Amino acid sequence: MTDNPFALFDTWFAEAKASEPNDPNAMALATADGAGRPAVRMVLLKGHGPDGFVFYTNRESNKAADLRENMAAALLFHWKSLRRQVRIEGAVTLASEAESDAYFASRGRDSQLGAWGSDQSRPLDSRETFEARFAEMTARFAGCDVPRPPHWGGYRVTPDRIEFWQDRAHRLHERRVFTRADSGWREGLLFP
């Protein structure tokens, strides 16, 4: 046992990487717009540590619009094979330009081209339209590196609350919760 939620997350995440058949870094991202209307979707964790949990996306997407209006979010990891979940809540900030550039450069070329070709979350008249835009981007960047689009980058969720949920028999689950305090983290248990 540890009193450091990031160390516990690292342990659980390593176990998920070893046991989950697909995308152990998949997490549900919940946002709310300025009027409080919630939305949730799956994104991929691309970095984490004591400074927060990082994902990348089109900054003109619906999730980005929500975050411009309400810079707070919740994350949920559900590792079914381990019968565990982790809930994270906190403030959201933009990842730096350097971080966003570095991650974008690490992506596969087709993913890079797709970021240029997609108007994420906007209506699309047909799949052919998107495929044509992808072909245009392929031609545009032929023979050179694909730079990060100016509308694409990272977000960091800096947690003020992290809950670790472990399945137990007869629905007698274990729930450990960490809340940020001035002196570090307070730990407690929750009824299942």
N, CA and C atoms as an extended XYZ file, in Angstrom:
576
Properties=species:S:1:pos:R:3:atomname:S:1:resname:S:1:resid:I:1 pbc="F F F"
N         0.849       -1.183        0.000 N   MET     1
C         0.000        0.000        0.000 CA  MET     1
C         0.895        1.246        0.000 C   MET     1
N         0.349        2.305       -0.552 N   THR     2
C         1.094        3.555       -0.626 CA  THR     2
C         0.172        4.713       -0.291 C   THR     2
N         0.745        5.787        0.191 N   ASP     3
C        -0.050        6.988        0.427 CA  ASP     3
C         0.145        8.001       -0.698 C   ASP     3
N         0.777        7.567       -1.790 N   ASN     4
C         1.028        8.409       -2.958 CA  ASN     4
C         0.122        7.935       -4.096 C   ASN     4
N        -0.900        8.719       -4.486 N   PRO     5
C        -1.816        8.237       -5.526 CA  PRO     5
C        -1.139        8.032       -6.876 C   PRO     5
N        -0.071        8.769       -7.162 N   PHE     6
C         0.604        8.601       -8.451 CA  PHE     6
C         1.393        7.294       -8.492 C   PHE     6
N         1.988        6.901       -7.374 N   ALA     7
C         2.676        5.612       -7.309 CA  ALA     7
C         1.674        4.473       -7.454 C   ALA     7
N         0.518        4.599       -6.806 N   LEU     8
C        -0.503        3.567       -6.931 CA  LEU     8
C        -1.027        3.509       -8.365 C   LEU     8
N        -1.241        4.663       -8.980 N   PHE     9
C        -1.675        4.674      -10.380 CA  PHE     9
C        -0.632        3.988      -11.264 C   PHE     9
N         0.648        4.300      -11.056 N   ASP    10
C         1.713        3.669      -11.855 CA  ASP    10
C         1.657        2.148      -11.740 C   ASP    10
N         1.442        1.639      -10.540 N   THR    11
C         1.362        0.188      -10.323 CA  THR    11
C         0.159       -0.394      -11.061 C   THR    11
N        -0.998        0.206      -10.884 N   TRP    12
C        -2.206       -0.301      -11.534 CA  TRP    12
C        -2.101       -0.182      -13.061 C   TRP    12
N        -1.532        0.916      -13.549 N   PHE    13
C        -1.402        1.112      -14.986 CA  PHE    13
C        -0.456        0.067      -15.585 C   PHE    13
N         0.639       -0.230      -14.901 N   ALA    14
C         1.564       -1.273      -15.374 CA  ALA    14
C         0.851       -2.622      -15.438 C   ALA    14
N         0.040       -2.922      -14.438 N   GLU    15
C        -0.710       -4.180      -14.439 CA  GLU    15
C        -1.738       -4.193      -15.568 C   GLU    15
N        -2.363       -3.053      -15.844 N   ALA    16
C        -3.323       -2.969      -16.943 CA  ALA    16
C        -2.626       -3.182      -18.286 C   ALA    16
N        -1.437       -2.599      -18.450 N   LYS    17
C        -0.697       -2.794      -19.698 CA  LYS    17
C        -0.388       -4.272      -19.926 C   LYS    17
N        -0.167       -5.015      -18.840 N   ALA    18
C         0.161       -6.434      -18.956 CA  ALA    18
C        -1.074       -7.306      -19.178 C   ALA    18
N        -2.267       -6.814      -18.819 N   SER    19
C        -3.434       -7.698      -18.859 CA  SER    19
C        -4.551       -7.260      -19.805 C   SER    19
N        -4.643       -5.982      -20.115 N   GLU    20
C        -5.738       -5.517      -20.968 CA  GLU    20
C        -5.445       -5.857      -22.427 C   GLU    20
N        -6.415       -6.443      -23.133 N   PRO    21
C        -6.152       -6.825      -24.522 CA  PRO    21
C        -6.046       -5.646      -25.479 C   PRO    21
N        -6.710       -4.540      -25.185 N   ASN    22
C        -6.708       -3.380      -26.087 CA  ASN    22
C        -6.649       -2.087      -25.296 C   ASN    22
N        -5.794       -1.191      -25.700 N   ASP    23
C        -5.770        0.183      -25.205 CA  ASP    23
C        -5.903        0.331      -23.692 C   ASP    23
N        -4.938       -0.154      -22.922 N   PRO    24
C        -5.007        0.063      -21.473 CA  PRO    24
C        -4.940        1.537      -21.100 C   PRO    24
N        -4.528        2.390      -22.049 N   ASN    25
C        -4.464        3.830      -21.806 CA  ASN    25
C        -5.750        4.553      -22.210 C   ASN    25
N        -6.788        3.802      -22.594 N   ALA    26
C        -8.065        4.428      -22.935 CA  ALA    26
C        -8.734        4.940      -21.666 C   ALA    26
N        -9.254        6.156      -21.754 N   MET    27
C        -9.938        6.742      -20.603 CA  MET    27
C       -11.137        7.537      -21.088 C   MET    27
N       -12.191        7.491      -20.308 N   ALA    28
C       -13.347        8.330      -20.592 CA  ALA    28
C       -13.022        9.730      -20.096 C   ALA    28
N       -13.279       10.713      -20.930 N   LEU    29
C       -13.086       12.116      -20.590 CA  LEU    29
C       -14.457       12.768      -20.496 C   LEU    29
N       -14.811       13.249      -19.319 N   ALA    30
C       -16.083       13.939      -19.118 CA  ALA    30
C       -15.817       15.430      -18.985 C   ALA    30
N       -16.575       16.205      -19.748 N   THR    31
C       -16.489       17.661      -19.709 CA  THR    31
C       -17.904       18.206      -19.536 C   THR    31
N       -17.991       19.484      -19.270 N   ALA    32
C       -19.281       20.173      -19.254 CA  ALA    32
C       -19.073       21.539      -19.871 C   ALA    32
N       -20.054       21.974      -20.650 N   ASP    33
C       -19.939       23.300      -21.257 CA  ASP    33
C       -20.270       24.380      -20.227 C   ASP    33
N       -20.274       25.618      -20.646 N   GLY    34
C       -20.518       26.733      -19.738 CA  GLY    34
C       -21.883       26.693      -19.087 C   GLY    34
N       -22.852       26.015      -19.713 N   ALA    35
C       -24.195       25.890      -19.145 CA  ALA    35
C       -24.324       24.651      -18.263 C   ALA    35
N       -23.250       23.893      -18.149 N   GLY    36
C       -23.274       22.695      -17.310 CA  GLY    36
C       -23.732       21.438      -18.023 C   GLY    36
N       -23.933       21.489      -19.327 N   ARG    37
C       -24.360       20.305      -20.088 CA  ARG    37
C       -23.168       19.362      -20.219 C   ARG    37
N       -23.296       18.126      -19.706 N   PRO    38
C       -22.159       17.206      -19.721 CA  PRO    38
C       -21.997       16.484      -21.061 C   PRO    38
N       -20.789       16.032      -21.303 N   ALA    39
C       -20.469       15.190      -22.457 CA  ALA    39
C       -19.329       14.269      -22.036 C   ALA    39
N       -19.303       13.071      -22.600 N   VAL    40
C       -18.240       12.119      -22.290 CA  VAL    40
C       -17.854       11.399      -23.572 C   VAL    40
N       -16.561       11.088      -23.692 N   ARG    41
C       -16.045       10.358      -24.836 CA  ARG    41
C       -14.735        9.698      -24.427 C   ARG    41
N       -14.274        8.745      -25.229 N   MET    42
C       -13.024        8.056      -24.946 CA  MET    42
C       -11.874        8.793      -25.631 C   MET    42
N       -10.773        8.940      -24.898 N   VAL    43
C        -9.528        9.483      -25.422 CA  VAL    43
C        -8.401        8.593      -24.902 C   VAL    43
N        -7.181        8.852      -25.350 N   LEU    44
C        -6.044        8.042      -24.917 CA  LEU    44
C        -5.095        8.847      -24.044 C   LEU    44
N        -4.721        8.282      -22.922 N   LEU    45
C        -3.712        8.873      -22.052 CA  LEU    45
C        -2.373        8.804      -22.768 C   LEU    45
N        -1.685        9.938      -22.863 N   LYS    46
C        -0.393        9.980      -23.550 CA  LYS    46
C         0.743       10.438      -22.653 C   LYS    46
N         0.458       10.748      -21.414 N   GLY    47
C         1.480       11.116      -20.450 CA  GLY    47
C         0.836       11.282      -19.091 C   GLY    47
N         1.600       10.980      -18.046 N   HIS    48
C         1.057       11.182      -16.702 CA  HIS    48
C         2.194       11.268      -15.692 C   HIS    48
N         1.888       11.901      -14.591 N   GLY    49
C         2.834       12.066      -13.492 CA  GLY    49
C         2.228       13.009      -12.476 C   GLY    49
N         3.001       13.410      -11.483 N   PRO    50
C         2.472       14.288      -10.437 CA  PRO    50
C         1.905       15.611      -10.949 C   PRO    50
N         2.317       16.023      -12.165 N   ASP    51
C         1.775       17.279      -12.712 CA  ASP    51
C         0.451       17.068      -13.437 C   ASP    51
N         0.038       15.822      -13.659 N   GLY    52
C        -1.262       15.573      -14.263 CA  GLY    52
C        -1.266       14.476      -15.307 C   GLY    52
N        -2.427       14.357      -15.959 N   PHE    53
C        -2.713       13.318      -16.942 CA  PHE    53
C        -2.975       14.012      -18.272 C   PHE    53
N        -2.245       13.619      -19.325 N   VAL    54
C        -2.231       14.369      -20.588 CA  VAL    54
C        -2.862       13.564      -21.717 C   VAL    54
N        -3.687       14.264      -22.507 N   PHE    55
C        -4.228       13.723      -23.755 CA  PHE    55
C        -4.113       14.804      -24.818 C   PHE    55
N        -4.232       14.397      -26.088 N   TYR    56
C        -4.096       15.314      -27.213 CA  TYR    56
C        -5.327       15.236      -28.104 C   TYR    56
N        -5.651       16.377      -28.732 N   THR    57
C        -6.820       16.410      -29.600 CA  THR    57
C        -6.816       17.663      -30.457 C   THR    57
N        -7.789       17.727      -31.337 N   ASN    58
C        -8.053       18.919      -32.128 CA  ASN    58
C        -8.647       19.966      -31.187 C   ASN    58
N        -8.032       21.124      -31.106 N   ARG    59
C        -8.497       22.165      -30.181 CA  ARG    59
C        -9.697       22.943      -30.720 C   ARG    59
N       -10.242       22.497      -31.862 N   GLU    60
C       -11.492       23.045      -32.378 CA  GLU    60
C       -12.629       22.034      -32.243 C   GLU    60
N       -12.385       20.924      -31.565 N   SER    61
C       -13.393       19.875      -31.380 CA  SER    61
C       -14.412       20.279      -30.324 C   SER    61
N       -15.464       19.484      -30.201 N   ASN    62
C       -16.475       19.747      -29.174 CA  ASN    62
C       -15.881       19.693      -27.775 C   ASN    62
N       -14.992       18.725      -27.522 N   LYS    63
C       -14.399       18.630      -26.180 CA  LYS    63
C       -13.564       19.866      -25.865 C   LYS    63
N       -12.868       20.372      -26.878 N   ALA    64
C       -12.069       21.578      -26.677 CA  ALA    64
C       -12.965       22.790      -26.426 C   ALA    64
N       -14.099       22.859      -27.112 N   ALA    65
C       -15.041       23.960      -26.873 CA  ALA    65
C       -15.551       23.906      -25.434 C   ALA    65
N       -15.891       22.706      -24.960 N   ASP    66
C       -16.307       22.562      -23.559 CA  ASP    66
C       -15.211       23.057      -22.627 C   ASP    66
N       -13.972       22.663      -22.901 N   LEU    67
C       -12.866       23.022      -22.009 CA  LEU    67
C       -12.553       24.519      -22.050 C   LEU    67
N       -12.801       25.175      -23.162 N   ARG    68
C       -12.631       26.633      -23.187 CA  ARG    68
C       -13.628       27.305      -22.250 C   ARG    68
N       -14.821       26.752      -22.149 N   GLU    69
C       -15.869       27.329      -21.311 CA  GLU    69
C       -15.760       26.902      -19.849 C   GLU    69
N       -15.214       25.725      -19.611 N   ASN    70
C       -15.178       25.161      -18.261 CA  ASN    70
C       -13.911       24.320      -18.141 C   ASN    70
N       -12.858       24.901      -17.604 N   MET    71
C       -11.545       24.250      -17.563 CA  MET    71
C       -11.437       23.257      -16.398 C   MET    71
N       -12.393       22.332      -16.356 N   ALA    72
C       -12.377       21.246      -15.387 CA  ALA    72
C       -12.864       19.999      -16.104 C   ALA    72
N       -12.383       18.834      -15.673 N   ALA    73
C       -12.776       17.592      -16.328 CA  ALA    73
C       -12.665       16.436      -15.350 C   ALA    73
N       -13.266       15.328      -15.751 N   ALA    74
C       -13.130       14.077      -15.014 CA  ALA    74
C       -12.665       13.010      -16.000 C   ALA    74
N       -11.835       12.111      -15.505 N   LEU    75
C       -11.329       10.989      -16.287 CA  LEU    75
C       -11.747        9.701      -15.609 C   LEU    75
N       -11.952        8.660      -16.409 N   LEU    76
C       -12.252        7.341      -15.858 CA  LEU    76
C       -11.489        6.289      -16.646 C   LEU    76
N       -10.683        5.535      -15.942 N   PHE    77
C       -10.044        4.345      -16.502 CA  PHE    77
C       -10.842        3.153      -16.012 C   PHE    77
N       -11.222        2.257      -16.911 N   HIS    78
C       -11.919        1.023      -16.523 CA  HIS    78
C       -11.136       -0.145      -17.112 C   HIS    78
N       -10.504       -0.889      -16.231 N   TRP    79
C        -9.724       -2.040      -16.656 CA  TRP    79
C       -10.508       -3.294      -16.288 C   TRP    79
N       -11.333       -3.728      -17.230 N   LYS    80
C       -12.275       -4.820      -16.979 CA  LYS    80
C       -11.581       -6.106      -16.589 C   LYS    80
N       -10.471       -6.429      -17.244 N   SER    81
C        -9.782       -7.691      -16.944 CA  SER    81
C        -9.253       -7.725      -15.510 C   SER    81
N        -8.957       -6.558      -14.951 N   LEU    82
C        -8.470       -6.464      -13.568 CA  LEU    82
C        -9.590       -6.184      -12.569 C   LEU    82
N       -10.776       -5.851      -13.111 N   ARG    83
C       -11.918       -5.503      -12.267 CA  ARG    83
C       -11.585       -4.293      -11.396 C   ARG    83
N       -11.027       -3.280      -12.072 N   ARG    84
C       -10.607       -2.058      -11.397 CA  ARG    84
C       -11.022       -0.841      -12.212 C   ARG    84
N       -11.159        0.259      -11.514 N   GLN    85
C       -11.307        1.537      -12.194 CA  GLN    85
C       -10.648        2.629      -11.363 C   GLN    85
N       -10.259        3.682      -12.060 N   VAL    86
C        -9.673        4.857      -11.417 CA  VAL    86
C       -10.432        6.068      -11.932 C   VAL    86
N       -10.912        6.885      -10.997 N   ARG    87
C       -11.606        8.134      -11.321 CA  ARG    87
C       -10.716        9.301      -10.910 C   ARG    87
N       -10.596       10.275      -11.811 N   ILE    88
C        -9.733       11.437      -11.586 CA  ILE    88
C       -10.545       12.687      -11.898 C   ILE    88
N       -10.474       13.680      -11.021 N   GLU    89
C       -11.168       14.949      -11.236 CA  GLU    89
C       -10.192       16.085      -10.990 C   GLU    89
N       -10.275       17.136      -11.819 N   GLY    90
C        -9.389       18.260      -11.586 CA  GLY    90
C        -9.478       19.342      -12.642 C   GLY    90
N        -8.637       20.327      -12.448 N   ALA    91
C        -8.547       21.461      -13.360 CA  ALA    91
C        -7.781       21.061      -14.621 C   ALA    91
N        -8.085       21.749      -15.705 N   VAL    92
C        -7.464       21.456      -16.997 CA  VAL    92
C        -6.665       22.669      -17.461 C   VAL    92
N        -5.468       22.404      -17.967 N   THR    93
C        -4.640       23.426      -18.584 CA  THR    93
C        -4.146       22.901      -19.928 C   THR    93
N        -3.683       23.804      -20.758 N   LEU    94
C        -3.101       23.393      -22.038 CA  LEU    94
C        -1.698       22.851      -21.811 C   LEU    94
N        -1.373       21.770      -22.502 N   ALA    95
C         0.015       21.307      -22.529 CA  ALA    95
C         0.820       22.351      -23.308 C   ALA    95
N         2.103       22.418      -23.032 N   SER    96
C         2.937       23.416      -23.711 CA  SER    96
C         3.043       23.111      -25.207 C   SER    96
N         3.420       24.133      -25.958 N   GLU    97
C         3.629       23.961      -27.396 CA  GLU    97
C         4.728       22.925      -27.642 C   GLU    97
N         5.784       22.968      -26.827 N   ALA    98
C         6.886       22.008      -27.001 CA  ALA    98
C         6.408       20.581      -26.752 C   ALA    98
N         5.613       20.373      -25.708 N   GLU    99
C         5.069       19.027      -25.443 CA  GLU    99
C         4.192       18.565      -26.599 C   GLU    99
N         3.336       19.464      -27.081 N   SER   100
C         2.438       19.116      -28.181 CA  SER   100
C         3.221       18.809      -29.451 C   SER   100
N         4.259       19.601      -29.738 N   ASP   101
C         5.105       19.332      -30.903 CA  ASP   101
C         5.786       17.968      -30.780 C   ASP   101
N         6.341       17.684      -29.621 N   ALA   102
C         7.069       16.426      -29.422 CA  ALA   102
C         6.139       15.231      -29.574 C   ALA   102
N         4.957       15.301      -28.971 N   TYR   103
C         4.051       14.164      -29.108 CA  TYR   103
C         3.587       14.023      -30.560 C   TYR   103
N         3.233       15.140      -31.212 N   PHE   104
C         2.768       15.063      -32.590 CA  PHE   104
C         3.831       14.418      -33.476 C   PHE   104
N         5.084       14.772      -33.255 N   ALA   105
C         6.179       14.206      -34.060 CA  ALA   105
C         6.326       12.703      -33.853 C   ALA   105
N         5.861       12.190      -32.713 N   SER   106
C         5.983       10.755      -32.424 CA  SER   106
C         4.856        9.934      -33.046 C   SER   106
N         3.824       10.587      -33.546 N   ARG   107
C         2.673        9.878      -34.113 CA  ARG   107
C         3.018        9.313      -35.486 C   ARG   107
N         2.279        8.306      -35.894 N   GLY   108
C         2.429        7.766      -37.238 CA  GLY   108
C         2.057        8.815      -38.281 C   GLY   108
N         2.664        8.715      -39.434 N   ARG   109
C         2.443        9.716      -40.486 CA  ARG   109
C         0.967        9.838      -40.871 C   ARG   109
N         0.259        8.711      -41.015 N   ASP   110
C        -1.155        8.786      -41.370 CA  ASP   110
C        -1.963        9.503      -40.296 C   ASP   110
N        -1.632        9.297      -39.037 N   SER   111
C        -2.315       10.010      -37.957 CA  SER   111
C        -2.023       11.510      -38.034 C   SER   111
N        -0.791       11.855      -38.366 N   GLN   112
C        -0.443       13.265      -38.536 CA  GLN   112
C        -1.248       13.887      -39.678 C   GLN   112
N        -1.309       13.186      -40.801 N   LEU   113
C        -2.054       13.698      -41.951 CA  LEU   113
C        -3.542       13.802      -41.635 C   LEU   113
N        -4.064       12.829      -40.897 N   GLY   114
C        -5.469       12.865      -40.499 CA  GLY   114
C        -5.797       14.068      -39.640 C   GLY   114
N        -4.857       14.481      -38.789 N   ALA   115
C        -5.079       15.664      -37.959 CA  ALA   115
C        -5.237       16.920      -38.818 C   ALA   115
N        -4.539       16.975      -39.931 N   TRP   116
C        -4.683       18.107      -40.859 CA  TRP   116
C        -5.980       18.004      -41.651 C   TRP   116
N        -6.389       16.787      -42.006 N   GLY   117
C        -7.543       16.602      -42.894 CA  GLY   117
C        -8.887       16.614      -42.210 C   GLY   117
N        -8.929       16.458      -40.891 N   SER   118
C       -10.200       16.325      -40.182 CA  SER   118
C       -10.643       17.625      -39.513 C   SER   118
N       -11.899       17.986      -39.735 N   ASP   119
C       -12.550       19.053      -38.968 CA  ASP   119
C       -13.313       18.363      -37.837 C   ASP   119
N       -12.592       17.848      -36.876 N   GLN   120
C       -13.147       16.974      -35.843 CA  GLN   120
C       -14.416       17.549      -35.227 C   GLN   120
N       -15.418       16.707      -35.099 N   SER   121
C       -16.719       16.992      -34.482 CA  SER   121
C       -17.674       17.762      -35.386 C   SER   121
N       -17.222       18.201      -36.546 N   ARG   122
C       -18.104       18.936      -37.457 CA  ARG   122
C       -18.800       17.955      -38.399 C   ARG   122
N       -19.974       18.325      -38.913 N   PRO   123
C       -20.690       17.432      -39.832 CA  PRO   123
C       -19.853       17.105      -41.071 C   PRO   123
N       -19.997       15.881      -41.548 N   LEU   124
C       -19.279       15.377      -42.728 CA  LEU   124
C       -20.316       14.829      -43.693 C   LEU   124
N       -20.329       15.312      -44.924 N   ASP   125
C       -21.348       14.894      -45.878 CA  ASP   125
C       -21.163       13.469      -46.375 C   ASP   125
N       -19.908       13.013      -46.458 N   SER   126
C       -19.657       11.633      -46.897 CA  SER   126
C       -18.235       11.233      -46.521 C   SER   126
N       -18.021        9.946      -46.413 N   ARG   127
C       -16.684        9.431      -46.129 CA  ARG   127
C       -15.717        9.830      -47.241 C   ARG   127
N       -16.208        9.897      -48.461 N   GLU   128
C       -15.361       10.251      -49.603 CA  GLU   128
C       -14.762       11.649      -49.443 C   GLU   128
N       -15.512       12.565      -48.861 N   THR   129
C       -15.001       13.918      -48.639 CA  THR   129
C       -13.785       13.881      -47.731 C   THR   129
N       -13.875       13.118      -46.650 N   PHE   130
C       -12.735       13.011      -45.734 CA  PHE   130
C       -11.562       12.318      -46.418 C   PHE   130
N       -11.824       11.251      -47.141 N   GLU   131
C       -10.749       10.544      -47.841 CA  GLU   131
C       -10.066       11.445      -48.867 C   GLU   131
N       -10.836       12.307      -49.520 N   ALA   132
C       -10.251       13.249      -50.485 CA  ALA   132
C        -9.368       14.268      -49.759 C   ALA   132
N        -9.815       14.739      -48.611 N   ARG   133
C        -8.994       15.682      -47.845 CA  ARG   133
C        -7.720       15.011      -47.350 C   ARG   133
N        -7.823       13.754      -46.957 N   PHE   134
C        -6.641       13.020      -46.532 CA  PHE   134
C        -5.661       12.903      -47.703 C   PHE   134
N        -6.173       12.616      -48.881 N   ALA   135
C        -5.320       12.524      -50.076 CA  ALA   135
C        -4.666       13.879      -50.372 C   ALA   135
N        -5.410       14.974      -50.198 N   GLU   136
C        -4.845       16.315      -50.404 CA  GLU   136
C        -3.689       16.580      -49.435 C   GLU   136
N        -3.858       16.184      -48.180 N   MET   137
C        -2.803       16.392      -47.185 CA  MET   137
C        -1.593       15.510      -47.489 C   MET   137
N        -1.860       14.294      -47.973 N   THR   138
C        -0.764       13.400      -48.353 CA  THR   138
C         0.071       14.038      -49.451 C   THR   138
N        -0.588       14.634      -50.442 N   ALA   139
C         0.131       15.309      -51.534 CA  ALA   139
C         0.826       16.580      -51.028 C   ALA   139
N         0.146       17.339      -50.186 N   ARG   140
C         0.700       18.599      -49.684 CA  ARG   140
C         2.011       18.387      -48.939 C   ARG   140
N         2.076       17.312      -48.136 N   PHE   141
C         3.259       17.084      -47.309 CA  PHE   141
C         4.168       15.981      -47.860 C   PHE   141
N         3.998       15.630      -49.121 N   ALA   142
C         4.835       14.590      -49.725 CA  ALA   142
C         6.314       14.980      -49.638 C   ALA   142
N         7.116       14.057      -49.196 N   GLY   143
C         8.559       14.275      -49.166 CA  GLY   143
C         9.062       15.150      -48.034 C   GLY   143
N         8.206       15.502      -47.081 N   CYS   144
C         8.672       16.326      -45.959 CA  CYS   144
C         7.965       15.901      -44.669 C   CYS   144
N         8.502       16.364      -43.556 N   ASP   145
C         7.878       16.097      -42.273 CA  ASP   145
C         6.531       16.811      -42.203 C   ASP   145
N         5.606       16.212      -41.457 N   VAL   146
C         4.286       16.812      -41.274 CA  VAL   146
C         4.334       17.634      -39.977 C   VAL   146
N         4.184       18.950      -40.073 N   PRO   147
C         4.215       19.770      -38.858 CA  PRO   147
C         2.894       19.636      -38.081 C   PRO   147
N         2.944       19.972      -36.827 N   ARG   148
C         1.725       19.943      -36.013 CA  ARG   148
C         0.797       21.070      -36.474 C   ARG   148
N        -0.483       20.750      -36.719 N   PRO   149
C        -1.425       21.809      -37.084 CA  PRO   149
C        -1.578       22.808      -35.937 C   PRO   149
N        -1.806       24.069      -36.233 N   PRO   150
C        -1.929       25.072      -35.163 CA  PRO   150
C        -3.140       24.844      -34.272 C   PRO   150
N        -4.127       24.075      -34.758 N   HIS   151
C        -5.354       23.813      -33.998 CA  HIS   151
C        -5.307       22.489      -33.228 C   HIS   151
N        -4.151       21.917      -33.049 N   TRP   152
C        -4.028       20.594      -32.447 CA  TRP   152
C        -3.029       20.657      -31.308 C   TRP   152
N        -3.366       20.053      -30.158 N   GLY   153
C        -2.423       20.069      -29.040 CA  GLY   153
C        -2.941       19.302      -27.841 C   GLY   153
N        -2.204       19.427      -26.764 N   GLY   154
C        -2.484       18.648      -25.572 CA  GLY   154
C        -3.198       19.409      -24.485 C   GLY   154
N        -3.803       18.620      -23.601 N   TYR   155
C        -4.460       19.117      -22.395 CA  TYR   155
C        -3.960       18.302      -21.213 C   TYR   155
N        -3.848       18.948      -20.073 N   ARG   156
C        -3.401       18.283      -18.850 CA  ARG   156
C        -4.484       18.433      -17.782 C   ARG   156
N        -4.919       17.311      -17.231 N   VAL   157
C        -5.849       17.315      -16.107 CA  VAL   157
C        -5.004       17.163      -14.849 C   VAL   157
N        -4.995       18.203      -14.023 N   THR   158
C        -4.244       18.181      -12.766 CA  THR   158
C        -5.218       17.796      -11.658 C   THR   158
N        -5.054       16.606      -11.110 N   PRO   159
C        -6.084       16.104      -10.201 CA  PRO   159
C        -6.099       16.781       -8.839 C   PRO   159
N        -7.321       16.951       -8.343 N   ASP   160
C        -7.493       17.310       -6.942 CA  ASP   160
C        -8.213       16.181       -6.206 C   ASP   160
N        -8.628       15.161       -6.976 N   ARG   161
C        -9.271       13.989       -6.390 CA  ARG   161
C        -8.982       12.788       -7.279 C   ARG   161
N        -8.548       11.683       -6.667 N   ILE   162
C        -8.305       10.430       -7.387 CA  ILE   162
C        -8.903        9.302       -6.557 C   ILE   162
N        -9.763        8.520       -7.186 N   GLU   163
C       -10.382        7.381       -6.494 CA  GLU   163
C        -9.977        6.080       -7.177 C   GLU   163
N        -9.569        5.118       -6.381 N   PHE   164
C        -9.206        3.780       -6.849 CA  PHE   164
C       -10.291        2.807       -6.391 C   PHE   164
N       -10.930        2.150       -7.350 N   TRP   165
C       -12.025        1.227       -7.074 CA  TRP   165
C       -11.574       -0.186       -7.440 C   TRP   165
N       -11.731       -1.107       -6.511 N   GLN   166
C       -11.353       -2.507       -6.733 CA  GLN   166
C       -12.571       -3.377       -6.461 C   GLN   166
N       -12.920       -4.215       -7.429 N   ASP   167
C       -14.043       -5.122       -7.274 CA  ASP   167
C       -13.764       -6.125       -6.151 C   ASP   167
N       -14.768       -6.414       -5.376 N   ARG   168
C       -14.702       -7.447       -4.337 CA  ARG   168
C       -15.978       -8.281       -4.420 C   ARG   168
N       -15.936       -9.470       -3.870 N   ALA   169
C       -17.079      -10.386       -3.893 CA  ALA   169
C       -18.289       -9.758       -3.209 C   ALA   169
N       -19.462      -10.117       -3.718 N   HIS   170
C       -20.746       -9.724       -3.121 CA  HIS   170
C       -20.938       -8.204       -3.107 C   HIS   170
N       -20.307       -7.510       -4.038 N   ARG   171
C       -20.402       -6.047       -4.160 CA  ARG   171
C       -19.867       -5.323       -2.924 C   ARG   171
N       -18.954       -5.975       -2.220 N   LEU   172
C       -18.301       -5.364       -1.057 CA  LEU   172
C       -16.983       -4.750       -1.520 C   LEU   172
N       -17.078       -3.872       -2.503 N   HIS   173
C       -15.922       -3.312       -3.186 CA  HIS   173
C       -15.058       -2.466       -2.250 C   HIS   173
N       -13.825       -2.269       -2.681 N   GLU   174
C       -12.901       -1.388       -1.952 CA  GLU   174
C       -12.749       -0.096       -2.734 C   GLU   174
N       -12.929        1.034       -2.043 N   ARG   175
C       -12.794        2.353       -2.675 CA  ARG   175
C       -11.862        3.203       -1.822 C   ARG   175
N       -10.699        3.526       -2.402 N   ARG   176
C        -9.735        4.418       -1.753 CA  ARG   176
C        -9.770        5.746       -2.485 C   ARG   176
N        -9.854        6.823       -1.726 N   VAL   177
C        -9.922        8.138       -2.347 CA  VAL   177
C        -8.812        9.017       -1.788 C   VAL   177
N        -8.170        9.743       -2.691 N   PHE   178
C        -7.118       10.700       -2.333 CA  PHE   178
C        -7.623       12.080       -2.726 C   PHE   178
N        -7.551       13.032       -1.812 N   THR   179
C        -7.923       14.414       -2.118 CA  THR   179
C        -6.733       15.315       -1.827 C   THR   179
N        -6.516       16.257       -2.730 N   ARG   180
C        -5.387       17.163       -2.598 CA  ARG   180
C        -5.602       18.096       -1.416 C   ARG   180
N        -4.574       18.251       -0.616 N   ALA   181
C        -4.590       19.171        0.519 CA  ALA   181
C        -3.350       20.053        0.417 C   ALA   181
N        -3.302       21.115        1.210 N   ASP   182
C        -2.157       22.029        1.170 CA  ASP   182
C        -0.844       21.299        1.412 C   ASP   182
N        -0.868       20.305        2.259 N   SER   183
C         0.367       19.608        2.636 CA  SER   183
C         0.609       18.339        1.813 C   SER   183
N        -0.154       18.113        0.777 N   GLY   184
C         0.016       16.905       -0.025 CA  GLY   184
C        -1.325       16.264       -0.323 C   GLY   184
N        -1.457       15.004        0.020 N   TRP   185
C        -2.677       14.254       -0.257 CA  TRP   185
C        -3.253       13.680        1.026 C   TRP   185
N        -4.573       13.752        1.166 N   ARG   186
C        -5.290       13.066        2.245 CA  ARG   186
C        -5.890       11.812        1.654 C   ARG   186
N        -5.802       10.723        2.394 N   GLU   187
C        -6.352        9.457        1.927 CA  GLU   187
C        -7.504        9.036        2.813 C   GLU   187
N        -8.496        8.419        2.205 N   GLY   188
C        -9.614        7.892        2.958 CA  GLY   188
C       -10.274        6.752        2.210 C   GLY   188
N       -11.256        6.162        2.839 N   LEU   189
C       -12.039        5.091        2.231 CA  LEU   189
C       -13.469        5.561        2.034 C   LEU   189
N       -14.148        4.985        1.065 N   LEU   190
C       -15.547        5.269        0.813 CA  LEU   190
C       -16.342        3.966        0.916 C   LEU   190
N       -17.573        4.062        1.396 N   PHE   191
C       -18.441        2.883        1.356 CA  PHE   191
C       -18.638        2.479       -0.095 C   PHE   191
N       -18.748        1.169       -0.339 N   PRO   192
C       -18.982        0.730       -1.718 CA  PRO   192
C       -20.398        1.062       -2.183 C   PRO   192
